[in-house]
């Protein structure tokens, strides 16, 4: 069978493989096999098969139903392997049902003998990765992302971040200098899907207009859900933006809050602050809905109109801490008044044996009670802990008027009905 030589690059331009590809098989089949050989996931965070495509560098998305022999291909052939991805938790299944770390079970039997692939060649050669990261974004780019999110604040949106990485003193500067919105992405109230043709459009702009910049991550919005990384967001960042200098920018256009997330000790965490870069005119406050104007401290040596400055912005942790302290105070006040009244029916929990890990099982409520979402909570975990039956998760969400697997936020309050109520919903 004739084979076609090609260079295949991942979507974020981190690594490349030299390949020999079969000329008589469908492009969609070749893309799926390449994803397997490049150790990319075959199942998404919702447990559904991932869809991959091939985009010619500087060119178009290849027809998935066509064979390479049927297409007019350039020589040399350089392509990017791109995934169709969904950010958010609109229809994501429980983490207990999908072991995302065991990817060997994700792939069905696939005959990959017809593809010859080399070891990966690094396209990014960063040093000083042990230095503290300092995230900066041009003020004009920041404004354009906000304007894109505000265009339809009730639907989520996404796009790519581009820029440069440099060392400065004891830190490494991750400088966002451009953003490419995914204009063809499909947004809903709780998720955004980036199809293959959206990747084609973004990468075309990237190759045409920003050849001197590199991909530094991605951005997406949350329409009223706050600033955080959902399980689906973490899945995307871990698999498709895995380089230590790649970040995720999350903004909520309904509140005007935002923040960066970055790699820290092999995990994705919130960046405590970031800097806005621009002239004094660029740094003038712009429209941020539902947020009181902030006092802008003067920045030294920035009086000249054309001189660039960096204005720090901190992740809004103080409000979160104040709110948490207020909730704890109220809880202690009510709990103290109710200790004697509830002492007679307080369950006795024996100490677990040493060395065993025991998850405390809560007492199912006799009537509706209010429950505050905790860290790492999801519908399955809540119902397994409270009712002893994680399968009641979708019915608990339905009882609260939510989707089966919504994007739950820490501190969000839901109602916990008696187990019998959820059983009746399940029987319907």
C-alpha positions in Angstrom: 0.0 0.0 0.0 1.5 3.4 -1.0 2.5 5.6 2.0 2.7 9.4 2.2 5.4 11.1 4.3 4.1 13.8 6.6 5.1 15.8 9.7 2.4 15.7 12.3 2.3 18.3 15.1 0.1 18.4 18.2 -2.5 21.2 18.4 -0.4 23.4 20.7 2.8 23.1 18.7 4.7 21.4 21.4 6.1 18.3 19.6 6.3 16.9 16.1 6.4 13.3 14.6 7.7 12.2 11.3 5.2 9.7 9.8 4.4 7.5 6.9 0.6 7.5 6.4 -1.5 5.1 4.4 -2.9 6.8 1.3 -6.0 4.7 0.9 -7.7 5.1 4.3 -10.1 7.8 5.5 -8.5 10.8 7.1 -10.7 10.4 10.2 -9.3 6.9 10.7 -5.8 8.1 10.3 -6.4 10.9 12.8 -7.8 8.5 15.4 -4.8 6.2 15.0 -2.3 9.1 15.2 -4.0 10.2 18.5 -3.5 6.7 19.9 0.2 6.6 18.8 0.7 10.1 20.2 -0.8 9.0 23.5 -3.8 11.4 23.4 -7.1 10.3 25.0 -9.8 8.5 23.0 -12.5 9.2 25.5 -13.5 12.7 26.7 -14.4 13.6 30.3 -18.0 12.7 29.5 -17.0 9.1 28.6 -17.8 9.6 24.9 -15.3 8.9 22.1 -13.1 11.8 21.1 -13.1 13.1 17.5 -9.8 14.2 15.9 -9.0 15.9 12.6 -6.0 16.9 10.6 -5.3 20.5 9.6 -2.6 21.4 7.1 -0.2 24.0 8.6 -1.2 27.3 7.1 -4.1 25.6 5.2 -7.4 23.8 5.6 -9.0 21.0 7.6 -8.8 17.8 5.7 -12.1 16.1 4.8 -12.5 13.3 7.3 -14.3 11.0 4.8 -11.7 11.4 2.0 -8.5 9.4 1.7 -5.1 11.1 1.4 -4.8 9.8 -2.2 -8.0 11.7 -3.1 -6.8 15.0 -1.8 -4.5 17.6 -3.3 -1.8 17.8 -0.7 1.2 20.1 -0.5 4.8 18.8 -0.4 6.3 18.7 2.1 3.2 17.8 4.1 3.0 19.3 7.6 -0.3 18.9 9.6 -1.6 19.4 13.0 -3.7 16.8 14.9 -6.5 18.7 16.5 -9.3 17.5 18.9 -12.9 18.4 19.1 -13.2 19.3 22.8 -15.9 20.6 25.2 -15.1 22.8 28.2 -17.5 22.9 31.1 -19.5 20.2 32.9 -22.7 20.2 31.0 -23.0 16.5 30.5 -19.9 15.1 32.2 -20.3 11.8 33.9 -19.0 11.1 37.4 -15.3 10.8 37.9 -15.9 7.6 39.8 -17.3 6.0 36.6 -14.3 7.0 34.4 -10.7 6.4 35.4 -9.0 9.2 33.4 -5.6 8.0 34.4 -6.0 4.6 32.9 -5.9 5.5 29.2 -4.9 2.0 28.1 -8.6 1.0 28.5 -9.8 3.9 26.5 -8.8 2.6 23.1 -10.5 -0.3 21.4 -8.4 -2.7 19.2 -6.9 -0.6 16.5 -4.7 -1.8 13.7 -1.9 0.8 13.6 0.6 -1.3 11.5 0.0 0.8 8.4 1.3 4.0 10.1 5.0 4.4 10.8 5.7 7.1 13.4 9.0 8.5 14.8 9.8 9.4 18.3 8.6 13.0 19.2 10.8 15.9 18.4 10.4 18.9 20.8 9.4 22.2 19.2 9.6 24.1 22.4 13.0 24.4 24.2 12.3 26.4 27.4 14.8 26.6 30.2 14.6 27.9 33.7 11.4 26.0 34.3 12.2 25.9 38.0 11.9 29.7 38.3 8.7 31.3 39.6 6.2 32.1 36.8 5.1 35.6 36.3 2.0 35.9 34.1 1.4 39.1 32.1 -1.1 40.0 29.4 -1.3 43.0 27.2 -4.1 45.3 28.3 -5.5 45.6 24.8 -5.6 41.8 24.5 -7.3 41.6 27.9 -9.9 44.0 26.6 -10.6 42.1 23.4 -11.1 38.9 25.3 -13.6 40.6 27.6 -15.4 42.1 24.7 -15.7 38.7 23.0 -17.1 37.2 26.2 -19.5 40.1 26.8 -20.9 39.8 23.2 -23.0 37.0 24.6 -22.5 36.8 28.3 -25.0 34.0 28.8 -23.1 31.6 26.7 -19.6 30.3 27.2 -16.8 31.1 24.7 -13.2 30.0 24.2 -10.0 30.7 22.2 -6.2 30.5 22.1 -3.6 32.5 23.9 -0.3 33.4 22.2 2.8 35.2 23.3 6.4 34.7 24.5 8.3 33.3 27.5 11.4 35.1 28.8 13.5 35.0 32.0 13.7 38.1 34.1 15.6 38.0 37.4 14.4 35.1 39.5 11.2 34.6 37.5 10.1 33.5 34.0 7.7 35.9 32.3 4.7 34.2 30.5 3.6 37.2 28.4 0.3 36.9 26.6 0.5 39.2 23.5 -2.4 38.0 21.4 -5.6 36.0 21.6 -7.6 34.2 18.9 -11.3 33.7 19.6 -12.9 30.5 18.5 -15.6 32.2 16.5 -17.2 28.9 15.4 -17.3 27.4 18.9 -20.8 26.3 20.1 -21.5 27.8 23.5 -24.3 27.1 26.0 -25.0 28.3 29.5 -22.7 25.7 31.0 -20.3 24.6 28.3 -18.5 25.4 25.1 -17.6 23.0 22.3 -14.7 23.7 20.0 -15.3 21.7 16.8 -12.7 20.8 14.3 -13.6 23.7 11.9 -13.1 26.1 14.8 -9.5 24.8 15.2 -9.0 25.3 11.4 -10.0 29.0 11.7 -7.9 29.7 14.8 -4.8 28.0 13.5 -5.2 29.7 10.1 -5.1 33.1 12.0 -2.2 31.8 14.1 -0.1 30.9 11.1 -1.0 34.0 9.0 -0.8 36.8 11.7 1.2 35.5 14.6 4.1 33.4 13.2 6.5 35.1 15.6 4.5 34.1 18.7 3.9 30.7 20.3 0.7 29.1 21.7 0.7 29.7 25.5 -2.6 28.2 26.4 -6.3 28.9 26.1 -9.1 31.0 27.5 -12.7 30.3 28.2 -15.6 32.0 30.0 -18.1 30.8 32.6 -21.5 32.4 32.2 -22.4 33.1 35.9 -20.6 30.1 37.4 -17.6 32.0 38.8 -13.9 31.6 38.1 -12.5 28.0 38.5 -11.4 25.0 36.5 -14.1 22.3 36.1 -13.2 18.7 35.7 -13.6 19.0 31.9 -11.4 22.2 31.9 -8.7 20.3 33.7 -9.0 17.4 31.3 -8.5 19.7 28.4 -5.5 21.6 29.9 -3.8 18.4 31.1 -4.0 16.6 27.7 -3.8 19.4 25.1 -1.9 22.2 26.9 0.6 20.2 29.1 3.7 22.4 28.8 4.7 24.0 32.1 4.6 27.5 30.4 1.0 27.1 29.2 -1.8 28.7 31.1 -5.6 28.9 31.2 -7.4 32.2 31.5 -11.0 32.0 32.9 -13.4 34.9 33.1 -17.0 35.4 34.1 -18.5 38.3 32.1 -21.6 38.4 34.3 -19.5 39.4 37.3 -16.4 40.9 35.8 -14.1 38.5 37.7 -11.2 36.6 36.1 -8.1 34.7 36.8 -5.2 32.7 35.4 -4.5 29.0 36.1 -1.0 27.6 35.6 1.1 24.5 36.2 2.6 24.2 39.7 4.4 21.1 40.9 2.7 19.1 38.2 -0.8 20.3 39.1 -3.0 23.0 37.8 -3.5 25.8 40.3 -4.8 29.3 40.5 -2.2 32.0 39.7 -2.3 34.4 42.7 -1.8 37.5 40.5 -1.1 38.6 37.0 0.1 41.9 35.3 -1.6 44.1 32.7 0.9 45.5 30.3 0.4 48.7 28.4 0.6 52.5 28.2 -1.3 54.6 30.8 -4.1 55.0 28.2 -4.3 51.2 27.7 -4.5 50.7 31.4 -7.5 52.9 31.9 -10.4 50.9 33.5 -12.8 49.5 31.0 -16.3 48.1 31.3 -16.5 45.4 34.0 -20.2 44.7 34.8 -21.4 44.4 38.4 -18.1 45.3 39.8 -17.4 48.5 41.8 -14.6 50.7 40.4 -11.3 49.8 42.0 -8.8 52.4 43.2 -5.9 52.4 40.8 -2.5 53.0 42.5 -0.1 55.2 40.5 2.6 53.3 38.7 6.1 54.9 38.9 8.0 56.0 35.8 5.0 55.7 33.4 4.1 59.3 32.7 5.2 59.2 29.1 2.3 58.3 26.8 4.2 55.6 24.9 6.0 54.0 27.9 4.8 50.5 28.8 3.9 49.6 32.4 2.8 46.5 34.2 -0.2 47.0 36.5 -0.6 44.0 38.9 -4.0 42.3 39.3 -4.6 39.9 42.1 -6.9 36.9 42.1 -9.8 38.1 44.3 -9.0 35.9 47.3 -10.0 38.4 50.0 -13.7 38.3 49.2 -13.6 34.6 49.3 -11.9 34.5 52.7 -14.3 37.0 54.2 -17.3 35.1 52.9 -15.9 31.9 54.2 -15.3 33.4 57.7 -18.8 34.8 57.7 -20.3 31.4 56.9 -18.2 29.7 59.6 -19.4 32.2 62.1 -23.0 31.7 61.3 -22.6 28.0 61.3 -21.0 28.0 64.7 -23.8 30.2 66.1 -26.5 27.9 64.8 -24.7 24.7 65.7 -24.0 25.9 69.2 -27.7 26.6 69.8 -28.7 23.2 68.4 -26.1 20.9 70.2 -28.3 20.1 73.2 -31.5 19.7 71.1 -29.8 17.2 68.7 -27.6 15.4 71.2 -30.1 12.5 71.7 -30.1 11.6 68.0 -26.4 12.4 67.1 -24.9 9.2 65.6 -22.0 7.6 67.3 -19.1 7.0 64.9 -16.4 4.6 66.1 -12.8 5.3 65.3 -11.6 3.6 62.1 -8.9 1.0 62.3 -5.4 2.3 61.9 -4.2 2.2 58.3 -7.7 2.1 56.8 -9.3 5.0 54.9 -13.0 5.4 55.8 -15.3 7.9 54.2 -17.8 9.2 56.8 -21.3 8.4 55.8 -23.8 11.2 56.6 -27.2 10.6 58.0 -29.9 10.9 55.3 -32.2 13.8 56.0 -35.7 13.3 57.2 -36.9 16.4 55.3 -35.3 18.9 53.0 -32.0 20.2 54.3 -29.6 22.7 52.8 -26.2 21.4 51.7 -23.2 23.6 50.7 -21.0 22.1 47.9 -17.5 21.1 49.1 -14.2 20.8 47.3 -14.2 17.8 44.8 -18.0 17.2 45.3 -20.0 15.9 42.4 -23.6 14.4 42.3 -22.4 10.8 42.5 -20.1 11.5 45.5 -22.7 13.5 47.4 -25.4 10.8 47.0 -23.0 8.0 47.8 -22.0 9.8 51.0 -25.4 10.9 52.2 -27.7 8.2 50.8 -25.3 5.3 50.3 -26.3 5.2 46.6 -24.3 7.3 44.1 -26.7 6.4 41.3 -29.2 8.9 42.8 -27.0 11.7 41.7 -28.9 12.7 38.5 -32.2 12.6 40.4 -30.8 14.9 43.1 -29.8 17.4 40.5 -33.3 17.1 38.9 -34.9 17.8 42.3 -32.8 21.0 42.4 -33.7 22.0 38.9 -30.2 21.4 37.6 -28.8 19.4 34.7 -27.8 15.7 35.5 -24.1 16.7 35.9 -23.9 20.5 36.3 -20.9 22.5 37.0 -21.1 22.7 40.8 -19.2 25.5 42.5 -17.7 25.3 46.0 -20.1 27.0 48.4 -23.1 26.6 46.1 -26.2 25.5 48.1 -28.6 22.7 47.1 -31.5 20.9 48.8 -31.1 17.4 50.1 -34.5 15.6 50.2 -35.2 12.3 51.9 -33.9 9.3 50.1 -37.4 8.1 49.4 -38.1 11.2 47.4 -35.2 10.6 45.1 -36.2 6.9 44.8 -39.6 8.0 43.5 -38.0 10.3 41.0 -35.9 7.4 39.8 -38.9 5.1 39.4 -40.6 7.6 37.1 
